[in-house]
């Protein structure tokens, strides 16, 4: 299982790094999952991510307090709203489908907004 977690951790780091350069792909959630995989496979790589100068702070905040910075909350909810707007305009969905998609998107938005903020 160690090899599986190690491989999955590296895959998630790769996806997270791609997300750092593509605005529609989030970085931090993939790195949070990578840290969890490395915690089960490689303490050295787990420490590397947790102490990374750019990504370490948010990862530690999440691990210690489940905290999400306000800027990240705003970005996440804004991207969900924009995505829903594109879905609405591009597909002209029937009312039931539009309501289902809205409900599916509102649940994670509420989750993100209700997380504590670092330092709070």
DSSP file (Angstrom, degrees, kcal/mol; ACC not computed):
  #  RESIDUE AA STRUCTURE BP1 BP2  ACC     N-H-->O    O-->H-N    N-H-->O    O-->H-N    TCO  KAPPA ALPHA  PHI   PSI    X-CA   Y-CA   Z-CA
    1    1 A X     >        0   0    0      0, 0.0     4,-2.7     0, 0.0     5,-0.3   0.000 360.0 360.0 360.0 -27.7    0.0    0.0    0.0
    2    2 A X  H  >  +     0   0    0      1,-0.2     4,-2.6     2,-0.2     5,-0.2   0.919 360.0  48.2 -58.2 -43.2    2.9    2.3    0.6
    3    3 A X  H  > S+     0   0    0      2,-0.2     4,-2.8     1,-0.2    -1,-0.2   0.883 110.2  52.3 -64.8 -38.6    3.7    2.4   -3.1
    4    4 A X  H  > S+     0   0    0      2,-0.2     4,-2.7     1,-0.2     5,-0.2   0.950 112.9  43.8 -62.8 -48.9    0.1    3.1   -4.0
    5    5 A X  H  X S+     0   0    0     -4,-2.7     4,-2.5     2,-0.2    -2,-0.2   0.893 114.4  50.4 -63.7 -39.7   -0.1    6.0   -1.6
    6    6 A X  H  X S+     0   0    0     -4,-2.6     4,-2.2    -5,-0.3    -2,-0.2   0.932 113.2  45.1 -63.7 -46.3    3.3    7.3   -2.8
    7    7 A X  H  X S+     0   0    0     -4,-2.8     4,-2.3     2,-0.2    -2,-0.2   0.920 114.4  48.4 -63.9 -44.5    2.3    7.1   -6.4
    8    8 A X  H  X S+     0   0    0     -4,-2.7     4,-2.6    -5,-0.2    -1,-0.2   0.895 109.2  54.5 -63.4 -39.6   -1.1    8.7   -5.8
    9    9 A X  H  X S+     0   0    0     -4,-2.5     4,-2.2    -5,-0.2    -2,-0.2   0.925 109.8  45.9 -59.1 -45.9    0.6   11.5   -3.8
   10   10 A X  H  X S+     0   0    0     -4,-2.2     4,-2.4     2,-0.2    -1,-0.2   0.884 111.4  52.4 -66.3 -37.9    2.9   12.3   -6.7
   11   11 A X  H  X S+     0   0    0     -4,-2.3     4,-2.4     1,-0.2    -2,-0.2   0.928 111.2  47.3 -61.4 -44.3    0.0   12.2   -9.1
   12   12 A X  H  X S+     0   0    0     -4,-2.6     4,-2.6     2,-0.2    -2,-0.2   0.868 110.2  51.9 -67.2 -36.5   -1.9   14.7   -6.9
   13   13 A X  H  X S+     0   0    0     -4,-2.2     4,-2.6     2,-0.2    -1,-0.2   0.924 110.1  50.2 -62.5 -43.6    1.1   16.9   -6.6
   14   14 A X  H  X S+     0   0    0     -4,-2.4     4,-2.1     2,-0.2    -2,-0.2   0.931 112.1  45.9 -60.4 -47.1    1.4   17.0  -10.4
   15   15 A X  H  X S+     0   0    0     -4,-2.4     4,-2.2     1,-0.2    -1,-0.2   0.913 112.7  51.9 -62.7 -41.8   -2.3   17.9  -10.8
   16   16 A X  H  X S+     0   0    0     -4,-2.6     4,-1.0     1,-0.2    -2,-0.2   0.891 108.8  49.7 -61.4 -40.3   -1.9   20.5   -8.1
   17   17 A X  H  X S+     0   0    0     -4,-2.6     4,-0.5     2,-0.2     3,-0.3   0.878 108.9  51.7 -68.6 -36.9    1.1   22.1   -9.8
   18   18 A X  H >X S+     0   0    0     -4,-2.1     3,-1.4     1,-0.2     4,-0.9   0.912 107.0  55.7 -61.3 -40.6   -0.8   22.2  -13.1
   19   19 A X  H 3< S+     0   0    0     -4,-2.2     6,-0.2     1,-0.3     8,-0.2   0.757  94.4  67.1 -63.6 -24.9   -3.6   23.9  -11.2
   20   20 A X  H 3< S+     0   0    0     -4,-1.0    -1,-0.3    -3,-0.3    -2,-0.2   0.759 111.2  34.5 -66.0 -22.7   -1.2   26.6  -10.1
   21   21 A X  H << S+     0   0    0     -3,-1.4     2,-0.5    -4,-0.5    -1,-0.2   0.499 110.1  68.0-110.1  -7.5   -0.9   27.7  -13.7
   22   22 A X    ><  -     0   0    0     -4,-0.9     3,-1.4     3,-0.3    -1,-0.1  -0.963  69.0-150.6-117.0 120.0   -4.5   27.1  -14.9
   23   23 A X  T 3  S+     0   0    0     -2,-0.5    -1,-0.1     1,-0.3    -4,-0.1   0.719  93.0  53.6 -64.8 -21.6   -7.2   29.3  -13.4
   24   24 A X  T 3  S+     0   0    0      1,-0.1     2,-0.6     2,-0.1    -1,-0.3   0.583  97.4  72.3 -90.2  -8.3  -10.0   26.7  -13.6
   25   25 A X  S <  S-     0   0    0     -3,-1.4    -3,-0.3    -6,-0.2    -1,-0.1  -0.923  80.8-133.7-110.7 119.2   -8.1   23.9  -11.8
   26   26 A X        -     0   0    0     -2,-0.6    -7,-0.2     1,-0.1     4,-0.2  -0.368  13.9-165.5 -71.6 150.5   -7.7   24.4   -8.0
   27   27 A X  S >> S+     0   0    0     -8,-0.2     4,-1.8     2,-0.1     3,-0.6   0.875  76.0  56.3 -96.9 -54.0   -4.3   23.7   -6.5
   28   28 A X  H 3> S+     0   0    0      1,-0.2     4,-2.7     2,-0.2     5,-0.2   0.848 100.8  55.5 -58.5 -43.7   -4.8   23.4   -2.7
   29   29 A X  H 3> S+     0   0    0      1,-0.2     4,-1.9     2,-0.2    -1,-0.2   0.899 110.6  47.2 -59.0 -37.1   -7.3   20.6   -2.6
   30   30 A X  H <> S+     0   0    0     -3,-0.6     4,-2.1     1,-0.2    -1,-0.2   0.885 112.6  48.7 -69.3 -37.4   -5.0   18.4   -4.6
   31   31 A X  H  X S+     0   0    0     -4,-1.8     4,-2.5     2,-0.2    -2,-0.2   0.850 107.7  55.1 -71.5 -32.8   -2.1   19.2   -2.4
   32   32 A X  H  X S+     0   0    0     -4,-2.7     4,-1.8     2,-0.2    -2,-0.2   0.928 111.1  45.1 -62.0 -44.2   -4.2   18.5    0.7
   33   33 A X  H  X S+     0   0    0     -4,-1.9     4,-2.1    -5,-0.2    -2,-0.2   0.873 111.1  53.9 -67.0 -35.8   -4.9   15.1   -0.7
   34   34 A X  H  X S+     0   0    0     -4,-2.1     4,-2.9     2,-0.2     5,-0.2   0.913 106.6  51.3 -63.8 -42.7   -1.2   14.6   -1.6
   35   35 A X  H  X S+     0   0    0     -4,-2.5     4,-2.2     1,-0.2    -1,-0.2   0.910 109.0  51.7 -60.6 -41.3   -0.2   15.5    2.0
   36   36 A X  H  X S+     0   0    0     -4,-1.8     4,-0.8     2,-0.2    -1,-0.2   0.904 111.7  46.5 -62.3 -41.0   -2.6   12.8    3.2
   37   37 A X  H >< S+     0   0    0     -4,-2.1     3,-0.8     1,-0.2     4,-0.5   0.918 112.7  49.1 -66.9 -42.8   -1.1   10.2    0.9
   38   38 A X  H >X S+     0   0    0     -4,-2.9     4,-3.1     1,-0.2     3,-0.8   0.823 101.9  63.4 -67.3 -29.9    2.4   11.2    1.8
   39   39 A X  H 3< S+     0   0    0     -4,-2.2    -1,-0.2     1,-0.2    -2,-0.2   0.802 109.5  41.5 -62.0 -27.0    1.5   10.9    5.5
   40   40 A X  T << S+     0   0    0     -3,-0.8    -1,-0.2    -4,-0.8    -2,-0.2   0.486 131.6  22.1 -96.2  -5.5    0.8    7.2    4.8
   41   41 A X  T <4 S+     0   0    0     -3,-0.8     2,-0.3    -4,-0.5    -3,-0.2   0.675 126.4  18.7-131.9 -34.0    3.8    6.6    2.6
   42   42 A X     X  -     0   0    0     -4,-3.1     4,-2.4    -5,-0.2     3,-0.3  -0.764  43.6-171.5-151.5  97.6    6.7    9.1    3.1
   43   43 A X  H  > S+     0   0    0     -2,-0.3     4,-2.5     1,-0.2     5,-0.2   0.829  92.8  58.7 -57.2 -31.0    7.1   11.4    6.1
   44   44 A X  H  > S+     0   0    0      2,-0.2     4,-2.0     1,-0.2    -1,-0.2   0.925 109.2  41.8 -65.2 -44.8   10.0   13.2    4.2
   45   45 A X  H  > S+     0   0    0     -3,-0.3     4,-2.2     2,-0.2    -2,-0.2   0.852 112.6  54.7 -72.2 -33.9    7.6   14.2    1.3
   46   46 A X  H  X S+     0   0    0     -4,-2.4     4,-2.5    -8,-0.4    -2,-0.2   0.947 110.9  45.5 -60.6 -47.7    4.9   15.0    3.8
   47   47 A X  H  X S+     0   0    0     -4,-2.5     4,-1.8     1,-0.2    -2,-0.2   0.877 108.8  57.4 -63.3 -38.0    7.3   17.4    5.6
   48   48 A X  H  < S+     0   0    0     -4,-2.0     4,-0.2     2,-0.2    -1,-0.2   0.931 111.6  41.2 -58.8 -46.7    8.4   18.8    2.2
   49   49 A X  H >< S+     0   0    0     -4,-2.2     3,-1.2     1,-0.2    -2,-0.2   0.925 114.2  51.2 -68.8 -43.7    4.9   19.8    1.3
   50   50 A X  H 3< S+     0   0    0     -4,-2.5    10,-0.2     1,-0.3    -1,-0.2   0.765 116.9  41.1 -66.1 -23.9    4.0   21.1    4.8
   51   51 A X  T 3< S+     0   0    0     -4,-1.8    -1,-0.3    -5,-0.2    -2,-0.2   0.300  82.4 131.6-104.9   7.7    7.1   23.3    4.8
   52   52 A X    <>  -     0   0    0     -3,-1.2     4,-1.8    -4,-0.2     5,-0.4  -0.380  61.3-131.0 -61.6 135.9    6.9   24.4    1.2
   53   53 A X  T  4 S+     0   0    0      1,-0.2     4,-0.2     2,-0.2    -1,-0.1   0.828 101.0  28.4 -61.7 -32.5    7.4   28.2    1.1
   54   54 A X  T  4 S+     0   0    0      2,-0.1     4,-0.3     3,-0.1    -1,-0.2   0.875 134.8  24.4 -94.8 -43.8    4.4   28.8   -1.1
   55   55 A X  T  > S+     0   0    0      1,-0.1     4,-1.7     2,-0.1     5,-0.2   0.603 100.5  82.7-101.9 -14.2    2.0   26.0   -0.4
   56   56 A X  H  X S+     0   0    0     -4,-1.8     4,-2.8     1,-0.2     5,-0.2   0.886  86.1  56.4 -62.3 -42.7    3.0   25.0    3.2
   57   57 A X  H  > S+     0   0    0     -5,-0.4     4,-2.7     1,-0.2     5,-0.2   0.947 110.0  42.2 -57.5 -55.0    1.0   27.7    5.0
   58   58 A X  H  > S+     0   0    0     -4,-0.3     4,-2.2     1,-0.2    -1,-0.2   0.870 114.9  52.4 -62.0 -34.8   -2.4   26.9    3.6
   59   59 A X  H  X S+     0   0    0     -4,-1.7     4,-2.4     2,-0.2    -1,-0.2   0.916 111.7  45.2 -66.4 -42.4   -1.7   23.1    4.0
   60   60 A X  H  X S+     0   0    0     -4,-2.8     4,-2.9   -10,-0.2     5,-0.3   0.904 111.4  53.2 -66.8 -40.5   -0.8   23.5    7.6
   61   61 A X  H  X>S+     0   0    0     -4,-2.7     4,-2.4    -5,-0.2     6,-1.6   0.914 111.8  45.9 -59.9 -42.6   -3.8   25.8    8.3
   62   62 A X  H  X5S+     0   0    0     -4,-2.2     4,-1.5     4,-0.3    -2,-0.2   0.934 115.2  46.1 -65.9 -45.3   -6.1   23.1    6.8
   63   63 A X  H  <5S+     0   0    0     -4,-2.4    -2,-0.2     1,-0.2    -1,-0.2   0.912 120.8  37.0 -65.1 -43.0   -4.5   20.3    8.7
   64   64 A X  H  <5S+     0   0    0     -4,-2.9    -2,-0.2    -5,-0.2    -1,-0.2   0.870 140.4   3.7 -80.6 -37.7   -4.4   22.1   12.1
   65   65 A X  H  <5S-     0   0    0     -4,-2.4    51,-0.3    -5,-0.3    -3,-0.2   0.440  87.5-115.5-130.1  -3.1   -7.7   24.0   12.0
   66   66 A X     << +     0   0    0     -4,-1.5    50,-0.3    -5,-0.7    -4,-0.3   0.821  63.4 165.0  65.2  28.9   -9.6   23.1    8.9
   67   67 A X        -     0   0    0     -6,-1.6     2,-0.4    48,-0.1    50,-0.2  -0.551  28.0-168.4 -89.6 144.4   -9.0   26.8    8.0
   68   68 A X        -     0   0    0     48,-2.7     5,-0.1    -2,-0.2   -10,-0.0  -0.999  28.3-116.2-128.8 127.1   -9.5   28.4    4.6
   69   69 A X     >  -     0   0    0     -2,-0.4     4,-2.1    48,-0.2     3,-0.3  -0.270  23.1-120.0 -62.2 149.1   -8.2   31.9    3.9
   70   70 A X  H  > S+     0   0    0      1,-0.2     4,-2.7     2,-0.2     5,-0.2   0.886 113.6  56.0 -57.2 -41.4  -10.9   34.5    3.0
   71   71 A X  H  > S+     0   0    0      1,-0.2     4,-2.3     2,-0.2    -1,-0.2   0.894 108.3  48.0 -59.8 -40.1   -9.3   35.2   -0.4
   72   72 A X  H  > S+     0   0    0     -3,-0.3     4,-2.6     2,-0.2    -1,-0.2   0.870 110.1  52.3 -68.9 -36.8   -9.6   31.5   -1.2
   73   73 A X  H  X S+     0   0    0     -4,-2.1     4,-2.6     2,-0.2     5,-0.3   0.939 111.3  46.5 -62.3 -46.9  -13.2   31.4   -0.1
   74   74 A X  H  X S+     0   0    0     -4,-2.7     4,-2.5     1,-0.2    -2,-0.2   0.925 113.8  48.2 -62.0 -44.9  -14.0   34.3   -2.3
   75   75 A X  H  X S+     0   0    0     -4,-2.3     4,-2.6    -5,-0.2    -1,-0.2   0.915 112.4  49.1 -62.4 -43.2  -12.2   32.8   -5.3
   76   76 A X  H  X S+     0   0    0     -4,-2.6     4,-2.1     2,-0.2    -2,-0.2   0.940 114.6  42.8 -63.6 -48.1  -13.9   29.4   -4.8
   77   77 A X  H  X S+     0   0    0     -4,-2.6     4,-2.4     1,-0.2    -1,-0.2   0.887 113.9  52.5 -67.5 -37.7  -17.4   30.8   -4.6
   78   78 A X  H  X S+     0   0    0     -4,-2.5     4,-2.8    -5,-0.3    -2,-0.2   0.924 110.1  47.8 -63.0 -44.0  -16.7   33.2   -7.5
   79   79 A X  H  X S+     0   0    0     -4,-2.6     4,-2.6     2,-0.2    -2,-0.2   0.885 111.4  50.8 -65.8 -37.2  -15.5   30.4   -9.7
   80   80 A X  H  X S+     0   0    0     -4,-2.1     4,-2.3     2,-0.2    -1,-0.2   0.915 112.2  47.4 -63.9 -41.5  -18.6   28.3   -8.8
   81   81 A X  H  X S+     0   0    0     -4,-2.4     4,-2.4     2,-0.2    -2,-0.2   0.924 113.4  47.0 -65.9 -45.0  -20.9   31.2   -9.6
   82   82 A X  H  X S+     0   0    0     -4,-2.8     4,-2.5     2,-0.2    -2,-0.2   0.916 111.8  51.6 -62.3 -43.1  -19.1   31.9  -12.9
   83   83 A X  H  X S+     0   0    0     -4,-2.6     4,-2.6     1,-0.2    -2,-0.2   0.910 110.2  48.6 -61.0 -42.6  -19.2   28.1  -13.8
   84   84 A X  H  X S+     0   0    0     -4,-2.3     4,-2.8     2,-0.2    -1,-0.2   0.905 110.2  52.2 -65.1 -40.0  -22.9   28.0  -13.0
   85   85 A X  H  X S+     0   0    0     -4,-2.4     4,-2.6     2,-0.2     5,-0.2   0.915 110.6  47.2 -61.4 -42.9  -23.5   31.1  -15.2
   86   86 A X  H  X S+     0   0    0     -4,-2.5     4,-3.1     2,-0.2     5,-0.3   0.926 112.3  50.4 -64.0 -44.0  -21.6   29.5  -18.1
   87   87 A X  H  X S+     0   0    0     -4,-2.6     4,-1.9    -5,-0.2     5,-0.3   0.926 112.4  47.9 -56.6 -45.8  -23.6   26.3  -17.6
   88   88 A X  H  X S+     0   0    0     -4,-2.8     4,-1.5     1,-0.2     5,-0.2   0.932 118.5  38.1 -63.6 -48.3  -26.9   28.3  -17.6
   89   89 A X  H  < S+     0   0    0     -4,-2.6    -2,-0.2     1,-0.2    -1,-0.2   0.903 119.0  46.6 -72.3 -41.8  -26.0   30.4  -20.7
   90   90 A X  H  < S+     0   0    0     -4,-3.1    -1,-0.2    -5,-0.2    -2,-0.2   0.800 126.1  25.2 -74.8 -29.0  -24.3   27.6  -22.7
   91   91 A X  H  < S-     0   0    0     -4,-1.9    -1,-0.2    -5,-0.3    -2,-0.2   0.597  81.3-145.1-113.4 -12.1  -26.9   24.8  -22.2
   92   92 A X     <  -     0   0    0     -4,-1.5    -4,-0.1    -5,-0.3    -3,-0.1   0.948  33.8-154.7  42.0  63.1  -30.2   26.6  -21.5
   93   93 A X        -     0   0    0     -5,-0.2    -1,-0.1    -6,-0.2    -2,-0.0  -0.249  15.7-102.2 -70.9 152.6  -31.1   23.8  -19.1
   94   94 A X     >  -     0   0    0      1,-0.1     4,-2.5    -3,-0.1     5,-0.2  -0.334  42.5-102.9 -63.5 158.1  -34.6   22.8  -18.1
   95   95 A X  H  > S+     0   0    0      1,-0.2     4,-2.3     2,-0.2     5,-0.2   0.863 119.8  51.4 -55.6 -42.6  -35.7   24.1  -14.7
   96   96 A X  H  > S+     0   0    0      2,-0.2     4,-2.4     1,-0.2    -1,-0.2   0.930 112.0  45.9 -64.2 -45.1  -35.3   20.8  -12.9
   97   97 A X  H  > S+     0   0    0      1,-0.2     4,-2.6     2,-0.2     5,-0.2   0.912 112.4  51.3 -63.5 -42.5  -31.7   20.3  -14.2
   98   98 A X  H  X S+     0   0    0     -4,-2.5     4,-2.3     1,-0.2    -1,-0.2   0.900 111.4  48.1 -61.5 -40.7  -30.8   23.9  -13.4
   99   99 A X  H  X S+     0   0    0     -4,-2.3     4,-2.5    -5,-0.2    -2,-0.2   0.894 111.4  49.7 -67.5 -40.3  -32.1   23.4   -9.8
  100  100 A X  H  X S+     0   0    0     -4,-2.4     4,-2.4     2,-0.2    -2,-0.2   0.934 112.9  46.1 -64.4 -46.4  -30.2   20.1   -9.4
  101  101 A X  H  X S+     0   0    0     -4,-2.6     4,-2.1     2,-0.2    -2,-0.2   0.907 112.8  50.9 -63.7 -41.4  -26.9   21.6  -10.6
  102  102 A X  H  X S+     0   0    0     -4,-2.3     4,-2.3    -5,-0.2    -2,-0.2   0.928 110.9  48.5 -61.4 -44.5  -27.4   24.7   -8.4
  103  103 A X  H  X S+     0   0    0     -4,-2.5     4,-1.5     1,-0.2    -2,-0.2   0.905 110.6  50.9 -62.6 -41.1  -28.1   22.5   -5.4
  104  104 A X  H  X S+     0   0    0     -4,-2.4     4,-0.8     1,-0.2    -1,-0.2   0.869 114.6  43.8 -64.5 -36.3  -25.0   20.4   -6.1
  105  105 A X  H  X S+     0   0    0     -4,-2.1     4,-1.4     1,-0.2    -2,-0.2   0.790 107.7  58.6 -80.4 -28.1  -22.9   23.5   -6.3
  106  106 A X  H  X S+     0   0    0     -4,-2.3     4,-2.7    -5,-0.2     5,-0.2   0.866  96.7  62.7 -69.8 -35.6  -24.4   25.3   -3.3
  107  107 A X  H  X S+     0   0    0     -4,-1.5     4,-2.2     1,-0.2    -1,-0.2   0.951 108.3  38.9 -58.9 -53.8  -23.4   22.4   -0.9
  108  108 A X  H  X S+     0   0    0     -4,-0.8     4,-2.7     1,-0.2    -1,-0.2   0.854 113.8  57.1 -66.7 -30.0  -19.6   22.8   -1.4
  109  109 A X  H  X S+     0   0    0     -4,-1.4     4,-2.4     2,-0.2    -2,-0.2   0.932 108.6  45.9 -63.4 -43.9  -19.9   26.6   -1.5
  110  110 A X  H  X S+     0   0    0     -4,-2.7     4,-2.0     2,-0.2    -2,-0.2   0.914 111.7  52.7 -63.2 -42.2  -21.6   26.5    1.9
  111  111 A X  H  X S+     0   0    0     -4,-2.2     4,-0.5    -5,-0.2    -2,-0.2   0.939 111.9  44.8 -58.8 -48.0  -18.9   24.1    3.2
  112  112 A X  H >< S+     0   0    0     -4,-2.7     3,-1.1     1,-0.2    -2,-0.2   0.924 113.2  49.8 -63.6 -45.5  -16.1   26.4    2.1
  113  113 A X  H 3< S+     0   0    0     -4,-2.4    -1,-0.2     1,-0.2    -2,-0.2   0.822 108.6  53.2 -65.6 -31.2  -17.7   29.6    3.4
  114  114 A X  H 3< S+     0   0    0     -4,-2.0    -1,-0.2    -5,-0.2    -2,-0.2   0.512  83.8 106.1 -86.1  -3.3  -18.3   28.0    6.8
  115  115 A X  S << S-     0   0    0     -3,-1.1   -48,-0.1    -4,-0.5   -49,-0.1  -0.464  80.0-104.9 -70.6 147.6  -14.7   26.9    7.4
  116  116 A X        -     0   0    0    -51,-0.3   -48,-2.7   -50,-0.3     2,-0.3  -0.263  32.1-118.7 -67.2 161.9  -12.8   29.0    9.9
  117  117 A X    >   -     0   0    0    -50,-0.2     3,-2.1     1,-0.1   -48,-0.2  -0.774  35.8 -92.1-100.4 148.4  -10.2   31.5    8.7
  118  118 A X  T 3  S+     0   0    0     -2,-0.3   -48,-0.1     1,-0.3    -1,-0.1  -0.296 112.8  16.9 -57.1 138.6   -6.5   31.2    9.6
  119  119 A X  T 3         0   0    0      1,-0.1    -1,-0.3   -58,-0.1    -3,-0.0   0.415 360.0 360.0  80.7  -3.6   -5.7   33.2   12.7
  120  120 A X    <         0   0    0     -3,-2.1    -2,-0.1     0, 0.0    -1,-0.1   0.463 360.0 360.0 -90.9 360.0   -9.4   33.5   13.7
